[in-house]
């Protein structure tokens, strides 16, 4: 009887250990050198086994950091109220956010139109990365009317939740008026932020949130890692305000 290749036997062993919970989603695997010593093979053989597991979606590699057990895709509801921390906590997982930019500048034409502002009006811009169980799942940019929320950036710096920061500014509730979804490919900077390969599939969401009077309060763009998030429409919201654009293959203009 023909023997299975050594690399496949190693891959099967690691896959079984992952299935049994020896390594959990997000855990880092031992280095190639350690695995090679464990199985008595060279590092090339280990690399072959790890590559097969990565191709199967069991592992993910982070340049300069190592190889990790891939997390299961996160269900992310798109409804009238989209709250990152609430959605992720409700799924039994741990949300966190890493802010990379918080500034006040003049609105461009697209932002001004979405927020019903005069061109060049001051806006607050908040950018960052959303994580689930420590794994990046999305990069985001949120734009707000600086005239209406003058203290927003101060609250955002102290509170990781944008919803909570808006509440501190007096906005207790807001809903999603529209969402447009577009398939895109990750450019280098975005790939680095999301810890995915350059050219990996992403789903871009462009949304406008409004207050109870229908006045726009947030113009947000989110780039979801395609293999880490499952976007869902909740029946009670009827999918209203959600539109889907065909794949463009274009990268975001900036990250």
PEMORA-V456195 format. One record per residue. N is the residue number from 1. RES is the residue in one letter. PHI is phi in whole degrees, -180 to 180 (NA if undefined). BURIAL is 1 if it has 9 or more other ideal C-beta (glycine too) atoms within 8 Angstrom, else 0. D_LAST is the distance of its C-alpha to the last C-alpha in Angstrom with 2 decimals. Layout:
n = <N:N>
res = <RES:RES>
phi = <PHI:PHI>
burial = <BURIAL:BURIAL>
d_last = <D_LAST:D_LAST>
This chain:
n = <1:2:3:4:5:6:7:8:9:10:11:12:13:14:15:16:17:18:19:20:21:22:23:24:25:26:27:28:29:30:31:32:33:34:35:36:37:38:39:40:41:42:43:44:45:46:47:48:49:50:51:52:53:54:55:56:57:58:59:60:61:62:63:64:65:66:67:68:69:70:71:72:73:74:75:76:77:78:79:80:81:82:83:84:85:86:87:88:89:90:91:92:93:94:95:96:97:98:99:100:101:102:103:104:105:106:107:108:109:110:111:112:113:114:115:116:117:118:119:120:121:122:123:124:125:126:127:128:129:130:131:132:133:134:135:136:137:138:139:140:141:142:143:144:145:146:147:148:149:150:151:152:153:154:155:156:157:158:159:160:161:162:163:164:165:166:167:168:169:170:171:172:173:174:175:176:177:178:179:180:181:182:183:184:185:186:187:188:189:190:191:192:193:194:195:196:197:198:199:200:201:202:203:204:205:206:207:208:209:210:211:212:213:214:215:216:217:218:219:220:221:222:223:224:225:226:227:228:229:230:231:232:233:234:235:236:237:238:239:240:241:242:243:244:245:246:247:248:249:250:251:252:253:254:255>
res = <X:X:X:X:X:X:X:X:X:X:X:X:X:X:X:X:X:X:X:X:X:X:X:X:X:X:X:X:X:X:X:X:X:X:X:X:X:X:X:X:X:X:X:X:X:X:X:X:X:X:X:X:X:X:X:X:X:X:X:X:X:X:X:X:X:X:X:X:X:X:X:X:X:X:X:X:X:X:X:X:X:X:X:X:X:X:X:X:X:X:X:X:X:X:X:X:X:X:X:X:X:X:X:X:X:X:X:X:X:X:X:X:X:X:X:X:X:X:X:X:X:X:X:X:X:X:X:X:X:X:X:X:X:X:X:X:X:X:X:X:X:X:X:X:X:X:X:X:X:X:X:X:X:X:X:X:X:X:X:X:X:X:X:X:X:X:X:X:X:X:X:X:X:X:X:X:X:X:X:X:X:X:X:X:X:X:X:X:X:X:X:X:X:X:X:X:X:X:X:X:X:X:X:X:X:X:X:X:X:X:X:X:X:X:X:X:X:X:X:X:X:X:X:X:X:X:X:X:X:X:X:X:X:X:X:X:X:X:X:X:X:X:X:X:X:X:X:X:X:X:X:X:X:X:X>
phi = <NA:-67:-84:-72:-58:-59:-61:-69:-63:-66:-60:-64:-64:-66:-63:-66:-67:-68:-63:-84:89:-63:-121:-98:-52:95:-71:-89:-78:-57:-66:-58:-64:-67:-67:-62:-67:-62:-94:68:-130:-85:-67:-62:-64:-62:-61:-63:-65:-66:-64:-65:-69:-68:-64:-80:88:-80:-123:-138:-104:-118:-55:82:-115:126:-115:-127:-72:-69:-81:-70:-56:-92:-73:-130:-69:-111:-135:-65:-124:-112:-123:-56:-62:-66:-61:-72:-61:-64:-86:85:-116:-107:-91:-157:-137:-118:-81:-116:-157:-148:-145:-114:-151:-78:-72:-81:-62:-66:-67:-62:-64:-65:-95:59:-116:-72:-54:85:-64:-70:-134:-92:-122:-121:-125:177:-127:-95:-124:-125:53:83:-103:-62:-120:-161:-108:-139:-136:-119:-122:-130:-69:-67:-67:-80:-122:-62:-100:-60:-64:-65:-72:-63:-66:-96:-125:-68:-93:-64:-60:-66:-65:-65:-62:-65:-89:103:-95:-83:-153:-155:-131:-89:-90:-157:-143:-121:-114:-138:-81:-143:-113:-75:-76:-59:-66:-67:-61:-64:-65:-92:59:-127:-74:-60:88:-68:-69:-133:-124:-96:-113:-116:-134:-121:-105:-129:-85:-63:-91:84:-84:-61:-122:-149:-116:-121:-124:-129:-110:-90:-66:-59:-96:-116:-137:-113:-81:-128:-104:-83:-57:-67:-96:65:70:-67:81:-112:-121:-121:-99:-68:-56:-111:73:-90:-87:-58:-66:-154:-116>
burial = <0:0:0:0:0:1:1:1:1:1:1:0:1:1:1:0:1:1:0:0:0:0:1:0:1:1:0:0:1:0:0:1:0:0:1:1:0:0:1:0:1:0:0:0:1:1:1:1:1:1:0:1:1:1:0:0:0:1:1:1:1:1:0:0:0:0:1:1:1:1:1:0:0:1:0:1:1:1:1:0:0:1:0:1:1:0:1:1:1:0:0:0:1:0:1:0:1:0:1:0:0:1:0:0:0:0:1:0:0:0:1:1:0:1:1:0:1:0:0:0:1:1:1:1:1:1:1:1:1:1:1:1:1:0:1:1:1:1:1:1:1:1:1:1:1:1:0:0:1:0:0:1:1:0:1:1:0:0:0:0:1:1:1:1:1:1:1:1:1:0:1:0:0:1:0:1:1:1:1:1:1:1:1:1:1:1:1:0:0:1:1:0:1:1:1:0:0:0:0:1:1:1:1:1:1:0:1:1:1:1:1:0:0:0:0:1:1:1:1:1:1:1:1:1:1:1:1:1:1:0:1:0:1:0:0:0:1:0:0:0:1:1:0:0:0:0:0:0:0:0:0:1:0:0:1>
d_last = <54.00:50.93:48.77:45.06:42.83:42.19:38.42:38.79:41.07:38.53:35.76:38.17:39.09:35.56:34.76:37.92:37.08:33.67:35.45:38.02:35.47:36.08:32.34:30.23:26.70:24.32:27.19:26.98:29.71:32.08:31.29:32.58:35.41:36.49:36.44:38.33:40.96:41.23:41.92:43.84:41.78:39.70:35.92:35.51:37.16:34.93:31.83:33.19:33.69:30.21:28.70:30.87:29.73:26.05:26.81:28.59:25.62:27.60:25.61:22.11:21.51:19.05:19.21:21.25:21.84:24.21:24.90:24.56:26.16:23.78:23.58:24.79:22.41:21.92:23.44:21.27:23.30:22.00:24.72:25.67:24.44:21.31:21.31:19.22:21.68:24.70:23.71:23.05:26.07:28.23:27.52:28.93:25.80:24.12:20.87:18.83:15.59:13.89:12.52:10.22:10.54:13.45:14.58:16.78:16.39:17.75:16.59:15.72:18.07:16.19:15.63:19.21:20.66:19.18:20.43:23.66:23.26:24.48:22.04:20.93:21.78:20.25:17.56:16.12:12.36:11.59:8.43:9.16:10.27:13.43:16.16:19.51:22.31:19.98:17.92:14.19:14.23:11.10:7.73:8.21:8.16:11.86:13.71:17.43:20.45:21.17:24.77:25.42:23.75:24.39:24.40:21.37:19.28:22.42:22.83:19.26:19.82:23.03:22.24:19.39:19.96:18.62:21.71:24.00:22.53:23.14:26.60:27.32:26.64:29.20:27.24:28.85:27.63:25.33:24.88:22.57:23.76:21.61:19.05:17.82:16.77:15.52:15.51:12.89:12.48:9.86:8.88:9.67:6.75:5.80:9.61:10.18:8.57:10.58:13.41:14.05:15.19:13.28:14.18:14.78:15.05:12.71:13.65:11.58:13.45:13.66:16.38:18.67:20.74:24.09:26.91:30.48:31.32:28.57:26.69:22.88:21.43:17.79:15.26:12.71:10.01:9.84:8.93:12.14:13.32:16.12:18.89:18.44:18.68:21.43:20.86:24.28:26.02:28.72:32.12:32.86:29.98:31.08:27.60:27.78:24.79:22.92:22.42:21.20:20.08:21.01:18.71:17.15:15.85:13.08:9.53:6.77:7.07:3.78:0.00>
